[in-house]
Amino acid sequence: MATPHIPTLGAKRAIRRIGADLRIARLRRRLPMEVVAARAFISRGTLARVEQGDPAVSFGIYASVMQALGLIGPLSDLLADDQVGAALESERLPKRVRTKKATET
């Protein structure tokens, strides 16, 4: 049996913010919950949980709602500019690169 995951407080806040932002995006587009839920292939109740920022809802459902609202492009760019990862990687780059000598047989 899988161990239940309990998100950190920071993760819960971020998920709630994403849910609130998705609700605002839906309202700006003047789309009823039923329409967005149908486009995302989920129930209206699941969409309500997404908009409330429920961390138990799968990431795939959040992505489906973003797709239904036309926001999937920004999702794919989310980690494209990973400055921390790039800085860590550049620290591990070698100072110089040597060519390998050919071995004679």
C-alpha positions as CSV (number, residue, x, y, z in Angstrom):
1,M,0.0,0.0,0.0
2,A,1.3,3.4,-0.9
3,T,2.2,5.9,1.8
4,P,0.0,8.9,1.7
5,H,1.8,12.1,0.7
6,I,1.3,15.2,2.8
7,P,2.4,18.3,0.9
8,T,4.4,21.0,2.7
9,L,2.7,24.2,3.6
10,G,4.5,26.0,0.8
11,A,3.3,23.4,-1.7
12,K,-0.3,23.7,-0.5
13,R,-0.2,27.5,-0.8
14,A,1.2,27.2,-4.4
15,I,-1.5,24.7,-5.4
16,R,-4.2,26.9,-3.9
17,R,-2.9,29.8,-5.9
18,I,-2.9,27.8,-9.1
19,G,-6.5,26.8,-8.4
20,A,-7.5,30.4,-7.7
21,D,-5.7,31.5,-10.9
22,L,-7.5,28.8,-12.9
23,R,-10.9,30.0,-11.6
24,I,-10.1,33.6,-12.5
25,A,-9.0,32.5,-16.0
26,R,-12.3,30.6,-16.4
27,L,-14.3,33.6,-15.2
28,R,-12.4,36.0,-17.5
29,R,-13.4,33.8,-20.4
30,R,-17.0,33.8,-19.2
31,L,-17.1,30.0,-19.3
32,P,-19.4,28.1,-17.0
33,M,-17.9,25.3,-14.9
34,E,-19.9,22.7,-16.9
35,V,-18.2,23.8,-20.2
36,V,-14.7,23.7,-18.8
37,A,-15.3,20.4,-17.1
38,A,-16.6,18.9,-20.3
39,R,-13.6,20.2,-22.3
40,A,-11.2,18.8,-19.7
41,F,-13.1,15.5,-19.5
42,I,-13.7,15.7,-15.8
43,S,-16.7,16.2,-13.6
44,R,-18.0,19.5,-12.4
45,G,-17.1,18.4,-8.8
46,T,-13.5,17.7,-9.8
47,L,-13.2,21.1,-11.4
48,A,-14.5,22.7,-8.2
49,R,-11.8,20.8,-6.3
50,V,-9.2,22.1,-8.8
51,E,-10.3,25.6,-8.4
52,Q,-10.2,25.2,-4.6
53,G,-6.6,24.1,-5.0
54,D,-7.1,20.6,-3.6
55,P,-3.6,18.9,-3.5
56,A,-5.2,15.4,-3.8
57,V,-6.2,16.1,-7.4
58,S,-3.7,14.8,-9.8
59,F,-1.3,17.0,-11.7
60,G,-2.8,15.6,-14.9
61,I,-6.2,17.0,-14.1
62,Y,-4.7,20.4,-13.5
63,A,-3.0,20.2,-16.9
64,S,-6.3,19.1,-18.5
65,V,-8.0,22.2,-17.1
66,M,-5.2,24.4,-18.3
67,Q,-5.6,22.8,-21.8
68,A,-9.3,23.5,-21.7
69,L,-8.6,27.1,-20.9
70,G,-5.9,27.5,-23.5
71,L,-3.1,27.9,-20.9
72,I,-1.1,24.7,-21.6
73,G,1.7,26.7,-23.3
74,P,2.8,28.5,-20.2
75,L,2.7,25.2,-18.3
76,S,5.3,23.7,-20.7
77,D,7.5,26.7,-20.2
78,L,7.3,26.5,-16.4
79,L,10.8,25.0,-15.9
80,A,12.4,26.1,-19.1
81,D,14.3,28.9,-17.4
82,D,15.8,26.9,-14.5
83,Q,18.4,29.5,-13.3
84,V,19.3,27.5,-10.1
85,G,19.8,24.3,-12.0
86,A,21.9,26.1,-14.7
87,A,24.1,27.6,-11.9
88,L,24.6,24.3,-10.3
89,E,25.4,22.7,-13.6
90,S,28.0,25.3,-14.5
91,E,29.7,24.7,-11.2
92,R,30.2,21.1,-12.2
93,L,31.6,21.8,-15.6
94,P,35.2,20.8,-16.0
95,K,37.9,23.5,-16.2
96,R,39.2,22.0,-19.4
97,V,38.5,19.1,-21.7
98,R,41.3,16.8,-22.9
99,T,41.2,14.7,-26.0
100,K,41.6,11.0,-25.5
101,K,44.8,9.5,-26.9
102,A,44.3,6.8,-29.4
103,T,45.4,3.4,-28.1
104,E,47.7,1.3,-30.2
105,T,47.1,-2.5,-30.5
